[in-house]
Amino acid sequence: MPVRAPEGGTGERSARLRPLFPAGRVILVWSEPYLETCCRAALHRLYLSGPDGRTDAGLDGPCLRRLECLGLCRRDGERFRLLEAGRRRHATEILKSPATPEA
């Protein structure tokens, strides 16, 4: 079911929503691709691996390749490394915190 915009709604959640019908009644839809549970778990494991990254061996392989296609990580030789977009997505979707760059 579409989510209606709150009166005067601002903030991180509304920034990731876009209007479906700009004229008349406004219906907002999610603007980011959905991550399956397995891909969210792979994103979290990639985050926890730090600068060493992860290989695509094992069950995370297909999810890491999908995260790469979404621009959340990149392949560096045989290892995947998290990009800044992946850190922001991890912060908002996994940690449920505002997307702010880490120091």
TIVOKOL-48909 format. One record per atom (N, C-alpha, C, O): x negated, y negated, z; atom name; residue number from 1. Coordinates in nm, 2 decimals. Each point is the difference from the previous one (the first is absolute). Layout:
# TIVOKOL-48909
<<X,Y,Z>,'CA',NUM>;
...
END
This chain:
# TIVOKOL-48909
<<-0.08,0.12,0.00>,'N',1>;
<<0.08,-0.12,0.00>,'CA',1>;
<<-0.09,-0.12,0.00>,'C',1>;
<<-0.09,-0.01,0.08>,'O',1>;
<<0.12,-0.09,-0.16>,'N',2>;
<<-0.08,-0.12,-0.01>,'CA',2>;
<<0.00,-0.08,0.13>,'C',2>;
<<0.10,0.01,0.07>,'O',2>;
<<-0.20,-0.08,-0.04>,'N',3>;
<<-0.01,-0.08,0.12>,'CA',3>;
<<0.03,-0.15,-0.04>,'C',3>;
<<-0.05,-0.05,-0.09>,'O',3>;
<<0.14,-0.01,0.17>,'N',4>;
<<0.04,-0.14,-0.02>,'CA',4>;
<<-0.10,-0.09,0.07>,'C',4>;
<<-0.05,0.04,0.11>,'O',4>;
<<0.02,-0.15,-0.17>,'N',5>;
<<-0.09,-0.10,0.06>,'CA',5>;
<<0.06,-0.06,0.13>,'C',5>;
<<0.12,-0.04,-0.01>,'O',5>;
<<-0.19,0.04,0.12>,'N',6>;
<<0.05,-0.07,0.12>,'CA',6>;
<<0.01,-0.15,-0.03>,'C',6>;
<<-0.08,-0.05,-0.08>,'O',6>;
<<0.16,-0.02,0.15>,'N',7>;
<<0.01,-0.14,-0.01>,'CA',7>;
<<-0.13,-0.07,0.04>,'C',7>;
<<-0.05,0.02,0.11>,'O',7>;
<<-0.01,-0.09,-0.21>,'N',8>;
<<-0.13,-0.06,0.03>,'CA',8>;
<<-0.11,0.09,0.03>,'C',8>;
<<-0.10,-0.03,0.06>,'O',8>;
<<0.11,0.16,-0.11>,'N',9>;
<<-0.10,0.10,0.03>,'CA',9>;
<<-0.13,-0.03,-0.06>,'C',9>;
<<-0.01,-0.03,-0.12>,'O',9>;
<<-0.10,0.04,0.20>,'N',10>;
<<-0.13,-0.01,-0.05>,'CA',10>;
<<-0.08,0.10,0.07>,'C',10>;
<<0.05,0.08,0.08>,'O',10>;
<<-0.18,-0.07,-0.11>,'N',11>;
<<-0.09,0.09,0.07>,'CA',11>;
<<-0.05,0.11,-0.10>,'C',11>;
<<0.04,0.00,-0.12>,'O',11>;
<<-0.11,0.09,0.18>,'N',12>;
<<-0.07,0.11,-0.08>,'CA',12>;
<<0.10,0.09,-0.07>,'C',12>;
<<-0.02,0.03,-0.12>,'O',12>;
<<0.13,0.01,0.19>,'N',13>;
<<0.09,0.09,-0.07>,'CA',13>;
<<0.07,-0.06,-0.11>,'C',13>;
<<0.01,0.06,-0.11>,'O',13>;
<<0.04,-0.19,0.12>,'N',14>;
<<0.07,-0.06,-0.11>,'CA',14>;
<<-0.10,-0.04,-0.11>,'C',14>;
<<0.05,-0.01,-0.11>,'O',14>;
<<-0.18,0.00,0.14>,'N',15>;
<<-0.09,-0.03,-0.11>,'CA',15>;
<<-0.02,0.12,-0.09>,'C',15>;
<<-0.04,-0.02,-0.11>,'O',15>;
<<0.06,0.14,0.16>,'N',16>;
<<-0.01,0.12,-0.08>,'CA',16>;
<<0.12,0.04,-0.07>,'C',16>;
<<0.01,0.10,-0.07>,'O',16>;
<<0.10,-0.18,0.09>,'N',17>;
<<0.13,0.02,-0.07>,'CA',17>;
<<0.01,-0.10,-0.11>,'C',17>;
<<-0.04,-0.11,0.01>,'O',17>;
<<0.10,0.16,-0.12>,'N',18>;
<<0.03,-0.10,-0.11>,'CA',18>;
<<0.14,0.01,-0.04>,'C',18>;
<<0.07,0.10,0.02>,'O',18>;
<<-0.01,-0.21,-0.07>,'N',19>;
<<0.14,-0.01,-0.03>,'CA',19>;
<<0.03,0.09,-0.12>,'C',19>;
<<-0.07,0.00,-0.10>,'O',19>;
<<0.18,0.08,0.11>,'N',20>;
<<0.04,0.08,-0.11>,'CA',20>;
<<0.09,-0.08,-0.10>,'C',20>;
<<-0.01,0.02,-0.12>,'O',20>;
<<0.10,-0.10,0.17>,'N',21>;
<<0.09,-0.09,-0.08>,'CA',21>;
<<-0.02,-0.14,0.05>,'C',21>;
<<0.06,-0.04,0.10>,'O',21>;
<<-0.15,-0.04,-0.17>,'N',22>;
<<-0.03,-0.13,0.05>,'CA',22>;
<<0.13,-0.10,0.00>,'C',22>;
<<0.00,-0.09,0.08>,'O',22>;
<<0.09,0.11,-0.17>,'N',23>;
<<0.12,-0.09,0.00>,'CA',23>;
<<0.11,0.06,0.08>,'C',23>;
<<0.02,0.13,0.01>,'O',23>;
<<0.06,-0.21,0.06>,'N',24>;
<<0.11,0.05,0.08>,'CA',24>;
<<-0.04,0.07,0.13>,'C',24>;
<<-0.09,-0.06,0.07>,'O',24>;
<<0.14,0.17,-0.04>,'N',25>;
<<-0.03,0.08,0.12>,'CA',25>;
<<-0.14,0.05,-0.02>,'C',25>;
<<-0.04,0.06,-0.10>,'O',25>;
<<-0.05,-0.08,0.20>,'N',26>;
<<-0.14,0.05,0.00>,'CA',26>;
<<-0.01,0.13,0.07>,'C',26>;
<<0.04,0.02,0.11>,'O',26>;
<<-0.09,0.08,-0.19>,'N',27>;
<<-0.03,0.13,0.06>,'CA',27>;
<<-0.15,0.02,-0.01>,'C',27>;
<<-0.05,-0.02,-0.11>,'O',27>;
<<-0.01,0.05,0.22>,'N',28>;
<<-0.15,0.02,-0.01>,'CA',28>;
<<-0.03,0.15,0.00>,'C',28>;
<<0.07,0.08,0.05>,'O',28>;
<<-0.18,-0.05,-0.13>,'N',29>;
<<-0.05,0.14,-0.01>,'CA',29>;
<<-0.15,0.00,0.04>,'C',29>;
<<-0.07,-0.11,-0.01>,'O',29>;
<<0.02,0.22,0.05>,'N',30>;
<<-0.14,0.02,0.04>,'CA',30>;
<<-0.08,-0.02,-0.12>,'C',30>;
<<0.03,0.06,-0.11>,'O',30>;
<<-0.14,-0.13,0.12>,'N',31>;
<<-0.09,-0.03,-0.12>,'CA',31>;
<<-0.12,0.08,-0.01>,'C',31>;
<<-0.08,-0.01,-0.09>,'O',31>;
<<0.06,0.10,0.19>,'N',32>;
<<-0.12,0.08,0.00>,'CA',32>;
<<0.04,0.15,-0.03>,'C',32>;
<<0.11,0.04,0.04>,'O',32>;
<<-0.20,0.03,-0.11>,'N',33>;
<<0.03,0.14,-0.03>,'CA',33>;
<<0.01,0.08,0.13>,'C',33>;
<<-0.08,-0.02,0.10>,'O',33>;
<<0.17,0.11,-0.09>,'N',34>;
<<0.02,0.09,0.12>,'CA',34>;
<<-0.12,0.09,0.01>,'C',34>;
<<-0.04,0.06,-0.10>,'O',34>;
<<-0.01,-0.04,0.22>,'N',35>;
<<-0.10,0.10,0.03>,'CA',35>;
<<0.07,0.12,0.07>,'C',35>;
<<0.06,-0.01,0.11>,'O',35>;
<<-0.08,0.13,-0.17>,'N',36>;
<<0.05,0.12,0.07>,'CA',36>;
<<-0.08,0.02,0.13>,'C',36>;
<<-0.10,-0.06,0.02>,'O',36>;
<<0.16,0.14,0.06>,'N',37>;
<<-0.06,0.03,0.13>,'CA',37>;
<<-0.14,0.05,-0.01>,'C',37>;
<<-0.09,-0.04,0.08>,'O',37>;
<<0.06,0.13,-0.18>,'N',38>;
<<-0.13,0.05,-0.01>,'CA',38>;
<<-0.10,-0.11,-0.05>,'C',38>;
<<-0.12,0.00,0.05>,'O',38>;
<<0.16,-0.09,-0.13>,'N',39>;
<<-0.08,-0.11,-0.04>,'CA',39>;
<<-0.03,-0.10,0.11>,'C',39>;
<<-0.11,-0.06,0.01>,'O',39>;
<<0.21,0.04,0.07>,'N',40>;
<<-0.02,-0.09,0.12>,'CA',40>;
<<-0.11,0.06,0.09>,'C',40>;
<<-0.08,-0.07,0.06>,'O',40>;
<<0.09,0.20,-0.04>,'N',41>;
<<-0.09,0.07,0.09>,'CA',41>;
<<-0.14,0.00,-0.07>,'C',41>;
<<-0.10,-0.02,0.07>,'O',41>;
<<0.09,0.03,-0.20>,'N',42>;
<<-0.13,0.00,-0.07>,'CA',42>;
<<-0.06,-0.14,0.01>,'C',42>;
<<-0.12,-0.02,0.02>,'O',42>;
<<0.21,-0.09,-0.03>,'N',43>;
<<-0.05,-0.13,0.02>,'CA',43>;
<<-0.05,-0.03,0.14>,'C',43>;
<<-0.10,-0.06,0.02>,'O',43>;
<<0.16,0.12,0.08>,'N',44>;
<<-0.04,-0.02,0.14>,'CA',44>;
<<-0.14,0.08,0.02>,'C',44>;
<<-0.09,-0.06,0.06>,'O',44>;
<<0.08,0.18,-0.12>,'N',45>;
<<-0.13,0.07,0.02>,'CA',45>;
<<-0.11,-0.07,-0.08>,'C',45>;
<<-0.11,-0.01,0.05>,'O',45>;
<<0.14,-0.05,-0.16>,'N',46>;
<<-0.10,-0.08,-0.08>,'CA',46>;
<<-0.04,-0.12,0.09>,'C',46>;
<<-0.12,-0.04,0.00>,'O',46>;
<<0.22,-0.03,0.06>,'N',47>;
<<-0.03,-0.11,0.09>,'CA',47>;
<<-0.09,0.04,0.11>,'C',47>;
<<-0.10,-0.07,0.03>,'O',47>;
<<0.13,0.19,0.04>,'N',48>;
<<-0.08,0.04,0.11>,'CA',48>;
<<-0.14,0.05,-0.04>,'C',48>;
<<-0.10,-0.01,0.08>,'O',48>;
<<0.08,0.04,-0.21>,'N',49>;
<<-0.13,0.05,-0.05>,'CA',49>;
<<-0.10,-0.12,-0.01>,'C',49>;
<<-0.12,0.02,-0.01>,'O',49>;
<<0.17,-0.14,0.01>,'N',50>;
<<-0.09,-0.12,0.00>,'CA',50>;
<<-0.08,-0.01,-0.13>,'C',50>;
<<0.05,0.04,-0.11>,'O',50>;
<<-0.17,-0.10,0.11>,'N',51>;
<<-0.07,-0.02,-0.12>,'CA',51>;
<<-0.05,0.12,-0.07>,'C',51>;
<<-0.04,0.00,-0.12>,'O',51>;
<<0.04,0.12,0.19>,'N',52>;
<<-0.04,0.12,-0.06>,'CA',52>;
<<0.10,0.05,-0.10>,'C',52>;
<<-0.04,0.07,-0.10>,'O',52>;
<<0.16,-0.10,0.11>,'N',53>;
<<0.11,0.04,-0.09>,'CA',53>;
<<0.03,0.15,0.01>,'C',53>;
<<-0.05,0.07,0.10>,'O',53>;
<<0.12,-0.02,-0.19>,'N',54>;
<<0.04,0.15,0.00>,'CA',54>;
<<-0.01,0.05,-0.14>,'C',54>;
<<0.01,-0.07,-0.10>,'O',54>;
<<-0.04,0.20,0.09>,'N',55>;
<<0.00,0.07,-0.13>,'CA',55>;
<<0.14,0.04,-0.04>,'C',55>;
<<0.09,0.00,0.09>,'O',55>;
<<-0.07,0.04,-0.21>,'N',56>;
<<0.14,0.04,-0.04>,'CA',56>;
<<0.01,0.15,0.01>,'C',56>;
<<0.10,0.06,-0.05>,'O',56>;
<<-0.19,0.00,0.12>,'N',57>;
<<0.01,0.15,0.03>,'CA',57>;
<<0.11,0.02,0.10>,'C',57>;
<<0.02,-0.09,0.09>,'O',57>;
<<0.05,0.20,-0.10>,'N',58>;
<<0.10,0.03,0.10>,'CA',58>;
<<0.14,-0.06,-0.04>,'C',58>;
<<0.02,-0.04,-0.11>,'O',58>;
<<0.07,0.03,0.21>,'N',59>;
<<0.13,-0.03,-0.03>,'CA',59>;
<<0.02,-0.15,-0.03>,'C',59>;
<<0.10,-0.04,-0.06>,'O',59>;
<<-0.19,-0.05,0.10>,'N',60>;
<<0.01,-0.14,-0.02>,'CA',60>;
<<-0.03,-0.04,-0.14>,'C',60>;
<<0.03,-0.12,-0.04>,'O',60>;
<<-0.09,0.20,-0.04>,'N',61>;
<<-0.04,-0.03,-0.14>,'CA',61>;
<<0.11,-0.07,-0.08>,'C',61>;
<<-0.02,-0.11,-0.05>,'O',61>;
<<0.14,0.17,0.03>,'N',62>;
<<0.10,-0.06,-0.08>,'CA',62>;
<<0.05,-0.13,0.06>,'C',62>;
<<0.02,-0.10,-0.08>,'O',62>;
<<-0.02,0.09,0.21>,'N',63>;
<<0.05,-0.13,0.06>,'CA',63>;
<<-0.11,-0.11,-0.02>,'C',63>;
<<0.04,-0.11,-0.02>,'O',63>;
<<-0.16,0.15,0.04>,'N',64>;
<<-0.11,-0.10,-0.02>,'CA',64>;
<<0.00,-0.05,-0.15>,'C',64>;
<<-0.03,-0.12,-0.02>,'O',64>;
<<0.05,0.20,-0.07>,'N',65>;
<<0.01,-0.04,-0.14>,'CA',65>;
<<0.12,-0.09,-0.02>,'C',65>;
<<-0.01,-0.10,-0.08>,'O',65>;
<<0.12,0.13,0.14>,'N',66>;
<<0.12,-0.09,-0.01>,'CA',66>;
<<-0.03,-0.14,0.07>,'C',66>;
<<0.04,-0.10,-0.06>,'O',66>;
<<-0.10,0.10,0.17>,'N',67>;
<<-0.04,-0.12,0.07>,'CA',67>;
<<-0.09,-0.08,-0.09>,'C',67>;
<<0.00,-0.13,0.00>,'O',67>;
<<-0.09,0.20,-0.07>,'N',68>;
<<-0.09,-0.07,-0.09>,'CA',68>;
<<0.08,-0.07,-0.12>,'C',68>;
<<-0.03,-0.11,-0.04>,'O',68>;
<<0.13,0.18,-0.01>,'N',69>;
<<0.08,-0.05,-0.11>,'CA',69>;
<<0.08,-0.13,0.05>,'C',69>;
<<0.03,-0.09,-0.08>,'O',69>;
<<0.00,0.09,0.21>,'N',70>;
<<0.08,-0.11,0.06>,'CA',70>;
<<-0.09,-0.12,0.04>,'C',70>;
<<0.04,-0.10,0.04>,'O',70>;
<<-0.18,0.12,-0.06>,'N',71>;
<<-0.09,-0.10,0.03>,'CA',71>;
<<-0.03,-0.02,0.15>,'C',71>;
<<-0.05,-0.10,0.05>,'O',71>;
<<0.07,0.21,0.03>,'N',72>;
<<-0.02,0.00,0.14>,'CA',72>;
<<-0.14,0.05,0.04>,'C',72>;
<<-0.05,-0.03,0.11>,'O',72>;
<<-0.01,0.11,-0.20>,'N',73>;
<<-0.14,0.05,0.02>,'CA',73>;
<<-0.06,0.01,-0.13>,'C',73>;
<<0.06,-0.01,-0.11>,'O',73>;
<<-0.19,0.04,0.11>,'N',74>;
<<-0.08,0.02,-0.13>,'CA',74>;
<<-0.09,0.12,0.02>,'C',74>;
<<-0.05,0.03,0.11>,'O',74>;
<<0.02,0.03,-0.22>,'N',75>;
<<-0.09,0.12,0.00>,'CA',75>;
<<-0.14,-0.06,-0.02>,'C',75>;
<<-0.02,-0.08,-0.09>,'O',75>;
<<-0.07,0.12,0.18>,'N',76>;
<<-0.14,-0.04,0.00>,'CA',76>;
<<-0.08,0.12,-0.01>,'C',76>;
<<-0.04,0.06,0.10>,'O',76>;
<<0.01,-0.01,-0.22>,'N',77>;
<<-0.07,0.13,-0.02>,'CA',77>;
<<0.10,0.11,0.03>,'C',77>;
<<0.10,0.01,-0.06>,'O',77>;
<<-0.13,0.07,0.16>,'N',78>;
<<0.09,0.11,0.04>,'CA',78>;
<<0.09,-0.04,0.12>,'C',78>;
<<0.07,0.09,0.05>,'O',78>;
<<-0.08,-0.21,0.00>,'N',79>;
<<0.07,-0.04,0.12>,'CA',79>;
<<0.10,-0.11,-0.03>,'C',79>;
<<-0.03,-0.09,-0.09>,'O',79>;
<<0.14,0.08,0.16>,'N',80>;
<<0.09,-0.11,-0.01>,'CA',80>;
<<-0.02,-0.09,0.12>,'C',80>;
<<-0.03,0.04,0.11>,'O',80>;
<<0.03,-0.17,-0.14>,'N',81>;
<<-0.02,-0.11,0.10>,'CA',81>;
<<0.12,-0.09,0.00>,'C',81>;
<<0.06,-0.03,-0.11>,'O',81>;
<<-0.02,-0.01,0.23>,'N',82>;
<<0.12,-0.09,0.01>,'CA',82>;
<<-0.03,-0.14,-0.05>,'C',82>;
<<-0.11,-0.05,0.03>,'O',82>;
<<0.20,-0.01,-0.10>,'N',83>;
<<-0.01,-0.13,-0.05>,'CA',83>;
<<0.08,-0.10,0.10>,'C',83>;
<<0.07,0.05,0.09>,'O',83>;
<<-0.09,-0.18,-0.11>,'N',84>;
<<0.07,-0.09,0.09>,'CA',84>;
<<0.15,0.02,-0.01>,'C',84>;
<<0.07,-0.02,0.10>,'O',84>;
<<-0.02,0.04,-0.22>,'N',85>;
<<0.15,0.03,-0.01>,'CA',85>;
<<0.04,0.12,0.08>,'C',85>;
<<0.11,0.00,0.05>,'O',85>;
<<-0.19,0.10,-0.04>,'N',86>;
<<0.03,0.12,0.08>,'CA',86>;
<<0.00,-0.03,0.14>,'C',86>;
<<0.08,0.05,0.08>,'O',86>;
<<-0.17,-0.14,-0.03>,'N',87>;
<<-0.01,-0.04,0.14>,'CA',87>;
<<0.13,-0.07,0.04>,'C',87>;
<<0.06,0.02,0.10>,'O',87>;
<<-0.02,-0.11,-0.19>,'N',88>;
<<0.13,-0.08,0.03>,'CA',88>;
<<0.12,0.10,0.00>,'C',88>;
<<0.08,-0.02,0.09>,'O',88>;
<<-0.08,0.11,-0.19>,'N',89>;
<<0.12,0.09,0.00>,'CA',89>;
<<0.00,0.09,0.12>,'C',89>;
<<0.10,0.03,0.06>,'O',89>;
<<-0.22,0.01,-0.01>,'N',90>;
<<-0.02,0.09,0.12>,'CA',90>;
<<0.05,-0.08,0.12>,'C',90>;
<<0.07,0.05,0.08>,'O',90>;
<<-0.11,-0.18,-0.07>,'N',91>;
<<0.04,-0.09,0.11>,'CA',91>;
<<0.15,-0.01,0.01>,'C',91>;
<<0.06,0.01,0.10>,'O',91>;
<<0.01,-0.04,-0.22>,'N',92>;
<<0.14,-0.02,0.00>,'CA',92>;
<<0.08,0.13,0.01>,'C',92>;
<<0.11,0.00,0.07>,'O',92>;
<<-0.15,0.10,-0.14>,'N',93>;
<<0.08,0.12,0.00>,'CA',93>;
<<-0.03,0.11,0.10>,'C',93>;
<<0.09,0.06,0.05>,'O',93>;
<<-0.22,-0.05,-0.01>,'N',94>;
<<-0.03,0.10,0.10>,'CA',94>;
<<-0.01,-0.06,0.14>,'C',94>;
<<0.06,0.05,0.09>,'O',94>;
<<-0.13,-0.16,-0.08>,'N',95>;
<<-0.01,-0.06,0.13>,'CA',95>;
<<0.12,-0.09,0.04>,'C',95>;
<<0.01,-0.04,0.11>,'O',95>;
<<0.07,0.00,-0.21>,'N',96>;
<<0.12,-0.08,0.02>,'CA',96>;
<<-0.04,-0.14,0.06>,'C',96>;
<<0.07,-0.05,0.08>,'O',96>;
<<-0.18,0.00,-0.13>,'N',97>;
<<-0.05,-0.14,0.04>,'CA',97>;
<<0.00,-0.09,-0.12>,'C',97>;
<<0.00,0.05,-0.11>,'O',97>;
<<-0.01,-0.18,0.13>,'N',98>;
<<-0.01,-0.09,-0.11>,'CA',98>;
<<-0.12,0.02,-0.08>,'C',98>;
<<-0.11,0.04,0.06>,'O',98>;
<<0.11,-0.06,-0.19>,'N',99>;
<<-0.11,0.03,-0.09>,'CA',99>;
<<-0.10,-0.12,0.02>,'C',99>;
<<0.01,-0.10,-0.07>,'O',99>;
<<-0.11,0.12,0.15>,'N',100>;
<<-0.11,-0.10,0.01>,'CA',100>;
<<-0.13,0.07,-0.02>,'C',100>;
<<-0.02,0.11,0.04>,'O',100>;
<<-0.07,-0.18,-0.11>,'N',101>;
<<-0.13,0.06,-0.03>,'CA',101>;
<<-0.08,0.03,0.13>,'C',101>;
<<0.01,-0.08,0.10>,'O',101>;
<<-0.08,0.19,-0.10>,'N',102>;
<<-0.08,0.04,0.12>,'CA',102>;
<<-0.13,-0.08,0.00>,'C',102>;
<<-0.05,-0.03,-0.11>,'O',102>;
<<0.00,0.00,0.23>,'N',103>;
<<-0.12,-0.08,0.01>,'CA',103>;
<<-0.12,0.09,-0.03>,'C',103>;
<<-0.11,-0.04,0.01>,'O',103>;
END
